[in-house]
Amino acid sequence: GSSRIWRLAPARDGLSSAERAVRACTSASPIMSLQKCRAGWEKLEADFQLLQETHKIYRQKLEDVNTLQAACSSSIQKQTRSLKKLKYSLQGCKRTASLEEANLIQQIDAHIKERQNVFLDMEAYLPKKNGLYLNLVLGNVNVILPTNQAKFAYKDEYETFKLCLTIILLLGAVTCRFVLHYRVTDEVFNFLLVWYFCTLTIRESILISNGSRMKGWRVSHHYVSTFLSGVMLTWPDGLMYQLFRNQFLTFSIYQSWVQFLQYYYQSGCLYRLRALGERNPLDLTVEGFQSWMWRGLAFLLPFLLFGHFWQLYNAITLFGLSRHKACKEWQVFVLALTFLLLFLGNFLSTLKVVHAKFQKNKGLKKL
């Protein structure tokens, strides 16, 4: 009877033949059970030998990949050094070059720039030393993701993380502002801000190492925000804190709401631009205004500018509190300077984008 049960076992139960043999041996008669257990063990042994061979090939391939990576990195470094020397030599040749020679030098310069961009794309898939910040946080760990699929998956995870934390911070700011008027809840909210911005800086550094083109103030302002949140976390409860508390929480509500709007509209715009081949696949949503946002997202500009000037208002308020006779906390003046720095960085970067747009429109009108 047990052998019949074994023959009628479904083939689509998700188990391997060896697993079915092991299962059958536990329910069969002693004699038949031993035979089937032996057959099951022999099957497992064959599978194990195959696994060992496969793993051996896998390790050999890994060694081959490491060898190729080292060879590519070495060749890129040699090419880069040679191109720098060649570019320097071409600069000297320009002074005495004829018109035909000048055109040739210009063509070579253009090719050198293209070659440097190709090297950047290559390096996005090769191991390299981490920058100072990643080295301090993670150590000398290779953070280069091996495939485009892995890079895009990490980028999507970064965007999802930003969206979820923005919603949580919005709800937290509303709760602290209108429901829970306790210092301990404010501390939890400020700690969440510190953790959020610290995590963003780490993830952005990893994305930059993998080929993202984030740079400048887009990256720096998260470090400044981390510092600001840390100072807010250490600010002791007192008269000065209570005078600024509601203004800061209201500002946090507005900032989270604007960031949610930016993510909602920027993600759709970036998707269209990537499909058209006009944006890098690793471009991210940002807390600011970029040149590509003129196409359909210009309506966000007034909301961003209002947020920038609110940062200036926070700085002015804190400078006023720092001159109060009852003010003894160092955090007040430091926060004032930090809010002022955030305003200047955000406003000037936005102004730069707007100015470039007007200059481009003037050039088109002249044509």
N, C-alpha and C positions, 0 to 999 in steps of 0.2 A: 504493500500500500504506500509506503513512504517513497519508494522509487517512482511510483506513478505520480505522486505529488510533485516530485522533483522534475519529472518530464513536463508537467503541465504548468510549471512556474512561468509567469509572463516574461517575455523577452524585453519588455519595455518598462521594467521596474526601476530603471536608473542605476542598476548595480552591474558591476563587471562579473565575468564568469567566475573569477576567483572568489569574489565576495559571495556570490550565490552558493558556491561550493562550501564555503565556511559556514554560511547560514544553514545549509541543508544538513551538515554533519552534526549540528547541535540538536536536531529534532529526529534524526533517523535512528535505527536500531544500532546497538554497539558495533556489530561486525561491519555493517554497511557504513556506519558513521566513520569508522577508522579509514575505510577505503576512500570515502569521499573527502575526508580531512587530508589524507595524503595527496589526493589529486588537487585539492585546493592549495596545499602548501607548494606543490610543484609549479602550479600556475603562478602563485605569488613570487616564487623564486625566479621564474622566467621574466616576469614583469620587473622585478628588482634589478636583474642583470641589464635589461633594456634601459631602465632608469639610470643606472650607473654609466652606461655608454653615452646616453644623451647628455647627462651632466658633464661628463668628460669633454664632449664636443663643445658644450656651452662654455666651459672654462677656457678652452683653447680659443674659441671665438673672442671671448673677452680679452685675452692676452693679445690677440691679433688687433682688436679695436684699439687697445691702449697703445700698441706700437704705432698704428696709423695716426692716432691723435698726436702722439709725440712728434712724429715726422712732419705732420701738417703744421703744428705750432712752430717747430724749428724753421721750416721753410718760410712761413709768414713773417717771422722775425727777421730773417735774412733779407727777404724781399722788401720789407719796410725800411730797413737800414739802407739798402741799396737805392731805393726810390728817394729817400731823403737826400742822399749824396747827389743823386742825379738832378733832383730839383734845385739844389743849391748851385750846382754847376751851370744849370740852364739860366739861373738868375744872373750869373756873371756873363753868360754869352749874349744876353739881351742887349747889353750896352753897345756892342759893336756889330750886332747882327743886321743884315740887309732885310729888305721887306719880305723876301721869300723865306729867309731863315727865321724871321720873327713869326711868320705864319706856322712854320714847322714847330717852333718852340711852343707856340700856343696850343697846337694840336697835341703835342706830347704832354703838356701840362693838364689838358683835359683828360687824357688817357690815365694820367697818374691819379687824378681825383677819382675817376671811375674805379681804378684798381683799389684805392683805399677803401671805397665803399664796399667793394667785393670782399676785401679782407675783414671788414666789420661783420658782414653776413656770415663769413666762414667761422669767425671767432665765436659767434653766438652758439655754435655747436661743438666747441672745443673747450676742455677744462682749462681754467685759468685761476690765478690767485684772486681771492676775494679782496674787495676794498677794505679800508680801515674799519668802517662801521660793521660790515658783515663779519670781519675777522674778529672783532671784539665780541660780537653777540654769539656767533656760531662757531668760531674757530676756522681753521683752514679746511673747510669741508667743501667738496665740489657741489655747487648748486646749479650747474648747467644741466638743463633737461635735454635728453638725447634726441627727441623727435618733435616735429611740429605739433603733432597731436597732444603730446604732453605739455608743451608750452601753452597752447590754446586752452587746454583744460585748466591749467594753473591760473591763466588770466581770467577765465570765466569764474573760477572759484574766488579770485580776488574781488571781482565785481559783485558777486553774490554776498561775500562777506561785508563789503562796504554798504550794500543796500540794507542787509539785515541789521547791522549795527546802527545805521542812520535811523532806522525806524525805532529801534530800542532806545537810542539816545533821545529821540523826539518824545517818546512816551515817558522816559525818565525825567526829562526837563519839565514836561507838563505836570507830572506827579509831584515833583519837588516844588514847583511854583505855586500850584493851586490846592494840593491835597496834604502832603506831608511836609510840615514846616519844622523839620528837625535837623540838627547839625549832622547826625549820623547818616541820614539819607543823602544829605549833600555830599558827605565824604564818599559814599558809595558811588554817587554819580560822577564826582571828580576823578575817582580811581578808575572808573569805567572809561572816562575820556583819556586818561593817561595810557591805559592798556590799549585802547583803540588806536591812538596815534602811534604808539610804539610798534604795534603790530603792522600798521600800514607802512611805516618806514622800512621794516624788515622785508615785507612782501614786495614793496616797490624796488628795493635794492636787488632782490632776486630776479625780478622781471627785467630790470635794466641789464643785469648780467646775461640774461637770455635773449637780448636783442631789442627790448623796448626802448623807444626814443625819448623817454621822459628825461627832462633835464631842467636846470635853472631853478626858478622860483617854484615851479610845479612840484619839485621834490623838496626844496628847502623849507617851504612853509609848513610842511608836516612836522619837521624837526622843531620849528619855532612853536607850533601848536602843542607839541609834546611838552616842551619846557613850560609854556603857559599853564597847561593843565596841572603839571607837577607843582608849580607855585601855588595855584588855587587850592590844591590838596593840602598844602602845608599851612595855609592861612588860618590862624586860630580864630575861633568864634569871638566876637566882640562888637563894639559899636560900628567900627569901620566895615567889618564884614557884612553886618546886617544892612548898612546903608547901600551897599553895592549888590547884595545878594539877588534881589528881585530883578534888577536891571540885567545882571549876567544871565540868569535863568531865562528871562524873556528873549534875550539875544540868542541863547542856545536853541530855543524853540524855533526862532526865525531861521537861524543858520541851518538847522537840520531839515526844516521844511524846504528851503531853497536847494539844499544838496539832494533831497529826494526828487525835486523837480528836474534838476540837472541830470541825474541818473536816468530818469524816465525818458526824457527827450533826447539826451546825448546817445544813449545806447541804440535807439532806433536810427538816429542820424549816422552814427559810426557804422552800423550794419550796412546801410545803403552805400556809404562811401567805400567801404571795403569791397562790396560786391562790384563796384565800378572800378576798383583798382586804384582809387585815389588816396587811400589811407593804408598805413602799415597794419597788418593783422594783429599786432600786439599793442596798438594804440588803445588808451584807456579813457574812461570818463574822468573828468577833472573838476576840481572845485575852483573854477575860474572861467575866463573867456578866452578861447583860442580862435585862430584865424579860420579854421574849418567850420566854426559854429555860425558864421555869417549866413550859411546856406540853411535857412529854416529855423535857426535858434536865436536870432537877434532879439526876439521878444524877452529873453532871459536877462539881457543886459541891464535894464533898469533895476531888477531885483538884486542883481549882483552889486551894482553901484551903491544901492541903498545899504546893503550889508557891509560894504567897505566903509562907508561913512559912519555906520553904527560902531564899527571898530574904533574909528577916530573919536566918536562921542564917548565910548568907554574909556579911552586913554585920557581925554580931557577930564572926565568925571574922577578918575583915579588920581590924576595930578592934583585936582582940587582937594580930594580927601587926604592926600599925602601932606598937604599944608595945614590940615586941621590940627588944632592944638592937642586933641586927644589921640592923634595918630602916633603909634609907637611901633607898628609892625613894618618890617622892611619889605614885605610882600606887596604893599600898596604901590610904592614907587616902581618896583621891578615890573609889576603887572602893567602899570601905565606905559613904561617903555616898550614892553612886549606887544601890547595892543597897538601902539604907535608904529612899531616895526611891521606888524601884520598889515596895517592899513597902507603904509607906504609900499610894501612889496606887492600887495594885491592890486592897489589902485594904479601903480605905475606899470605893472605888467598888462593890466587891462587897457590902460591908456596907450601903451605901445601897440597893441593889436588894433585899436581903433584908428590910431594915427597911420599905421601901415595901410589900412583899408582905404582911408581917404587919399593917401598918396597914390595908391593903385588906381583909384577912380579918376584922379586927375590925369594920370598918364594915359588912361583909356580915352578920356575926352579929347586930349590933344591929338591922339591918333585919328 
